[in-house]
Amino acid sequence: MSRYKNFIATNFAYGTGPYLRTTELAIAVNDFLEKQGHERLGIIVPLVYGAKQEKIMREEVGDFYKSHPKEIILDRKLGSYLKSIFYGKERYEDYLARWLNQVEEVSKSINIYLKKKYGKHILLELHRSPRVLYNVAPAYFVSFAYISEIYENALGNKEIATDNGLLKRALPKISAIETSYQTHFLTEPGTFSYQEKKRGEEVVPIPPTILSYTNTHDREYLYRGIFVTVTGIPGLERLYEEAKKLGIKVYSNDTKAVPFAEKSSPHVISSPQILLQFARSGWSSVWLSMLSGTPLVVPEWDRDDDPEIYFNNICIEKLGLGIVYRGESLAEILKKAEQLRPGIEKYNQKLLKKFGTLDGTRYAAEKITEDFVNKGE
């Protein structure tokens, strides 16, 4: 058990980015608490993906483990609850049907488990695009969109295969989760940033919630190349062959999935030697490319995928942050990607002017800490 008396509980959606971003936010909240003379809290992180998640977390926050041993508690039982209602290798429609049948029971089980294991010592919850309700402490929502809004926009859209009946049944359940928070923080850019839409006072806009890797040492030893952080893009094998002919290296953090690639950390995406990043349009990949000025290329929309990705693809093209790969040659893609760089820089400068920073993690953490401390006094 942790040496910490009180805790922050994190709650996130499926995939790698969500647990990393939520953990980084919890660490930032603790930093602000400590700065104000309050005790740091133990950080409960659901261990959803076993050894793979442990490895990635040590790679990403390894220095923090050294400076604050035992502050992060990887909770395997809590992770198993989340995993049971997470999207996996299936059609999104099948996932949603499963989620609808289990979400209330799983939320109830989590609530009972957390109260039994941690008592009244969870003081704060941090949620990123959550799919369940913990309901044990004051909670803050930090995300790129409301899932309910994604479902509303997906209704009747013939490009999206997910059944309308399932989406309608899911709407009140996901809305009940999303309306339960102290404050809602939504990033710019996020899924619907391409729409001219006014938000209510309950929504606090923030910059991207990802750490920028502009000073990483391992990027200095790169050859000119492209970085691949996703598989399943049709035609990539042909592009690898073209890359070889053009004398361009292929780098990836997963060489089992991308066997032609040289193993490398995603941190190197900030290097000027990286010409573009191939990735599914999850927001961690989008922000990493955007903040480093490295153009992003994403696969075409798959009708059976998470509807979020459909709208993310539209968003990055409309904002000029990336392009959708539609079978062009690598030479064509490189040309199109290079043309994006000035626009990406302009967008970053616009955000910097608006917020005074591009570090949405610290920006949100400061506001969460202030609210949490004030309400506790």
C-alpha positions in Angstrom: 0.0 0.0 0.0 1.1 3.6 -0.6 2.7 5.7 2.1 0.2 8.4 1.0 -2.7 9.1 3.3 -5.1 10.6 0.7 -5.5 10.1 -3.0 -6.4 11.4 -6.5 -8.3 8.8 -8.5 -7.9 8.9 -12.3 -10.6 7.8 -14.8 -10.0 7.7 -18.5 -11.0 6.2 -21.9 -9.4 3.4 -23.8 -6.0 3.6 -25.5 -2.5 4.8 -24.5 -2.8 8.5 -24.6 -5.7 8.8 -22.1 -3.9 7.1 -19.2 -0.7 9.1 -19.9 -2.5 12.4 -20.2 -4.5 11.8 -17.0 -1.5 10.8 -15.0 0.4 13.9 -16.2 -2.5 16.0 -15.1 -2.6 14.4 -11.6 1.2 15.0 -11.2 0.7 18.6 -12.2 -2.1 19.0 -9.6 0.2 17.6 -6.9 2.9 20.0 -7.9 0.5 22.9 -7.4 -0.8 21.5 -4.1 2.8 21.2 -2.9 3.7 24.7 -4.0 0.8 26.0 -1.9 1.9 24.1 1.2 -0.5 21.2 0.9 0.4 17.5 1.0 0.8 15.6 -2.2 -1.8 12.9 -2.9 -1.2 9.4 -4.0 -2.3 9.0 -7.6 -4.5 5.9 -8.3 -4.1 4.9 -12.0 -6.2 1.9 -13.2 -3.9 -0.7 -14.7 -5.9 -1.6 -17.8 -3.2 -3.0 -20.1 -0.9 -4.9 -17.8 2.8 -5.1 -18.4 2.5 -3.0 -21.6 1.0 -0.1 -19.7 3.6 -0.4 -16.9 6.4 -0.3 -19.5 5.0 2.7 -21.4 4.4 4.6 -18.1 8.0 4.0 -17.0 9.3 5.2 -20.4 7.1 8.4 -20.2 7.3 9.3 -16.5 10.4 7.4 -15.4 12.1 10.4 -13.9 9.0 11.1 -11.8 9.1 7.5 -10.5 12.6 8.2 -9.3 11.8 11.5 -7.6 8.5 10.4 -6.1 8.6 6.7 -5.6 5.2 5.1 -4.7 3.2 8.2 -5.5 1.6 6.4 -8.5 -0.4 3.4 -7.5 -1.2 1.1 -10.5 -4.5 -0.5 -9.4 -5.0 -3.8 -11.3 -8.5 -4.5 -9.9 -9.7 -1.0 -10.9 -8.1 -1.5 -14.3 -10.0 -4.8 -14.8 -13.3 -3.0 -14.3 -12.5 -0.4 -16.9 -11.2 -3.0 -19.3 -14.5 -4.9 -19.2 -16.3 -1.9 -20.7 -13.5 -0.5 -23.0 -13.4 -0.6 -26.8 -11.1 -3.2 -28.2 -10.5 -5.1 -31.5 -14.2 -5.1 -32.5 -16.7 -3.0 -34.4 -17.6 0.1 -32.5 -21.3 -0.9 -32.7 -20.5 -4.2 -30.8 -18.6 -2.3 -28.2 -21.4 0.2 -27.7 -24.0 -2.6 -27.2 -21.7 -4.2 -24.6 -21.1 -0.9 -22.9 -24.8 -0.2 -22.7 -25.5 -3.5 -21.0 -22.7 -3.2 -18.4 -21.9 0.4 -17.6 -24.3 0.9 -14.7 -23.3 -2.4 -13.0 -19.6 -1.7 -13.6 -19.9 1.9 -12.2 -21.6 0.5 -9.1 -18.9 -2.1 -8.6 -16.2 0.5 -9.0 -17.9 2.7 -6.4 -18.1 -0.1 -3.9 -14.5 -1.2 -4.6 -13.0 2.2 -4.2 -14.8 2.9 -1.0 -13.8 -0.4 0.5 -10.1 -0.2 -0.5 -9.4 3.5 0.0 -12.2 4.5 2.4 -12.9 8.2 2.5 -9.3 9.0 1.5 -10.0 9.7 -2.2 -10.3 13.5 -2.1 -10.3 14.2 -5.8 -11.2 12.6 -9.2 -9.6 13.5 -12.5 -11.5 12.3 -15.6 -10.5 12.3 -19.3 -13.3 11.3 -21.7 -14.6 8.8 -19.1 -16.9 5.8 -19.8 -17.9 5.1 -16.2 -18.8 7.0 -13.1 -16.7 6.6 -9.8 -18.8 9.0 -7.7 -16.6 8.9 -4.6 -15.1 12.5 -4.6 -15.3 15.9 -6.3 -14.5 15.2 -10.0 -13.1 17.4 -12.8 -13.6 16.7 -16.5 -10.6 17.4 -18.8 -11.1 16.3 -22.4 -11.2 17.1 -26.1 -15.0 16.8 -26.5 -18.1 15.5 -24.9 -18.8 12.0 -26.0 -22.5 12.8 -25.9 -21.9 15.5 -28.6 -20.0 13.0 -30.7 -23.0 10.6 -30.5 -25.5 13.4 -31.3 -23.5 14.4 -34.4 -23.2 10.7 -35.5 -26.9 10.2 -35.5 -28.2 9.8 -39.0 -24.7 10.1 -40.5 -24.5 7.5 -43.3 -20.7 7.5 -43.2 -20.8 6.0 -39.6 -21.9 2.4 -39.3 -22.9 2.5 -35.6 -26.6 1.8 -35.2 -28.7 4.9 -34.5 -30.8 3.0 -31.9 -27.7 2.2 -29.9 -26.5 5.8 -30.1 -29.9 7.1 -28.9 -29.9 4.7 -26.0 -26.3 5.6 -25.1 -26.9 9.4 -25.1 -28.7 9.7 -21.7 -26.2 7.3 -20.0 -23.1 9.1 -21.2 -24.7 12.5 -20.6 -25.3 11.5 -16.9 -21.6 10.8 -16.6 -20.6 14.0 -18.3 -22.9 16.3 -16.2 -21.6 15.1 -12.9 -18.4 17.3 -12.7 -17.3 20.3 -10.7 -15.8 21.9 -13.9 -15.5 21.0 -17.5 -12.3 21.8 -19.3 -12.3 21.3 -23.1 -9.1 21.6 -25.2 -8.4 23.7 -28.2 -8.1 22.1 -30.6 -10.6 19.3 -29.9 -13.0 17.2 -31.9 -15.4 20.0 -32.8 -13.0 23.0 -33.0 -13.8 23.3 -36.7 -17.4 24.3 -35.8 -18.3 27.8 -34.9 -20.0 27.0 -31.6 -20.3 29.0 -28.4 -19.9 27.1 -25.1 -21.6 27.9 -21.8 -19.9 29.3 -18.8 -19.5 25.8 -17.4 -16.9 25.0 -20.0 -13.3 26.3 -19.5 -11.3 26.3 -22.7 -7.6 25.2 -22.3 -4.6 24.5 -24.6 -3.6 20.9 -25.6 -3.0 18.7 -22.6 0.2 17.0 -23.7 3.8 17.6 -22.8 5.9 19.0 -25.6 9.2 17.1 -26.4 11.2 19.9 -28.0 14.3 19.3 -26.0 14.7 15.5 -26.2 18.3 14.4 -26.6 17.7 11.3 -28.7 16.3 13.3 -31.6 19.9 14.6 -32.4 21.0 11.3 -34.0 18.3 10.8 -36.5 18.4 10.4 -40.3 15.8 12.1 -42.4 12.6 10.0 -42.0 9.0 9.5 -41.2 7.5 8.3 -37.9 4.7 5.7 -37.7 2.6 5.4 -34.5 -0.3 3.5 -36.0 -0.8 0.3 -38.0 -3.7 -0.7 -40.3 -3.2 2.1 -42.8 -3.8 0.5 -46.2 -0.9 0.8 -48.5 1.8 1.5 -45.9 3.9 -1.4 -47.2 4.1 0.3 -50.6 5.1 3.6 -48.8 7.8 1.8 -46.9 9.3 0.6 -50.2 9.0 4.2 -51.6 10.7 5.5 -48.5 13.7 3.2 -49.1 14.0 4.4 -52.7 13.9 8.0 -51.6 16.5 7.3 -48.9 14.0 8.1 -46.1 14.1 6.1 -42.9 11.0 4.8 -41.2 10.8 5.1 -37.4 8.2 3.6 -35.1 7.7 2.9 -31.4 6.3 -0.5 -32.3 8.6 -2.5 -34.6 6.5 -5.7 -34.2 3.6 -3.9 -35.9 5.8 -2.0 -38.3 8.6 -4.5 -39.1 10.4 -2.3 -41.6 10.9 0.5 -39.1 13.8 1.4 -36.8 12.7 1.4 -33.1 12.4 4.9 -31.7 10.5 6.9 -29.1 7.7 9.2 -30.2 9.7 12.0 -28.6 11.7 12.3 -31.8 8.7 13.6 -33.7 9.8 17.0 -32.6 13.0 16.7 -34.6 13.3 18.7 -37.9 14.6 15.4 -39.4 11.1 13.9 -39.1 9.2 14.9 -42.2 5.8 13.7 -41.0 4.0 11.4 -38.6 1.6 8.7 -39.6 -1.0 8.1 -36.9 -4.7 7.5 -36.3 -6.2 10.8 -35.4 -6.4 10.4 -31.6 -5.7 13.7 -29.9 -2.4 12.8 -28.3 -0.9 12.1 -31.8 -2.6 15.2 -33.2 -1.2 17.5 -30.5 2.2 15.9 -30.5 2.5 16.7 -34.3 0.9 20.1 -33.9 3.1 21.4 -31.1 6.3 20.1 -32.7 5.3 21.5 -36.1 5.6 18.1 -37.7 2.8 17.5 -40.2 0.4 14.6 -39.4 -1.0 12.1 -41.9 -3.9 10.0 -40.8 -5.7 7.0 -42.4 -9.1 7.4 -44.1 -12.1 6.9 -41.9 -13.2 3.3 -41.2 -17.0 3.1 -41.0 -16.8 0.6 -38.1 -14.4 2.6 -36.0 -15.1 5.0 -33.1 -17.2 7.9 -34.4 -14.8 10.3 -32.7 -12.2 9.5 -35.3 -14.6 10.5 -38.1 -14.9 14.0 -36.7 -11.3 14.2 -35.7 -10.3 13.6 -39.4 -12.6 16.4 -40.5 -11.2 18.7 -37.8 -7.5 18.3 -38.6 -8.1 18.8 -42.3 -10.3 21.9 -41.8 -7.8 23.5 -39.3 -4.9 22.6 -41.6 -3.1 20.5 -38.9 -2.9 17.3 -41.0 -4.0 15.4 -44.1 -6.0 12.3 -44.7 -4.1 9.6 -46.6 -6.1 8.6 -49.7 -3.6 6.4 -51.5 -1.2 9.1 -52.8 2.5 8.3 -53.5 4.9 9.2 -50.7 6.4 12.0 -52.8 2.9 13.5 -53.1 2.3 13.2 -49.4 5.6 14.7 -48.5 4.8 17.7 -50.7 1.4 18.2 -49.2 2.7 17.8 -45.7 5.4 20.3 -46.1 2.8 22.9 -47.2 1.1 22.5 -43.8 4.1 23.7 -41.7 3.5 27.5 -41.9 -0.2 27.1 -41.0 0.6 24.9 -38.0 3.0 27.5 -36.7 0.3 30.2 -37.2 -2.2 28.1 -35.3 0.2 27.5 -32.4 0.9 31.2 -32.2 -2.8 31.9 -32.1 -3.2 29.6 -29.1 -0.2 31.1 -27.4 -1.7 34.5 -27.7 -5.0 33.4 -26.3 -3.8 31.3 -23.3 -0.3 32.7 -22.7 1.0 29.1 -22.8 0.7 25.9 -24.9 0.9 23.7 -21.8 -2.7 22.8 -21.2 -1.8 20.3 -18.5 -0.4 22.9 -16.1 -3.0 25.4 -17.2 -5.9 23.1 -16.2 -4.0 21.7 -13.1 -3.6 25.2 -11.7 -7.4 26.0 -12.1 -8.4 22.6 -10.7 -6.1 23.0 -7.6 -7.4 26.5 -6.9 -11.0 25.3 -7.1 -10.3 22.2 -5.0 -8.4 24.1 -2.3 -11.0 26.8 -2.1 -13.8 24.4 -1.7 -11.9 22.5 0.9 -11.4 25.5 3.1 
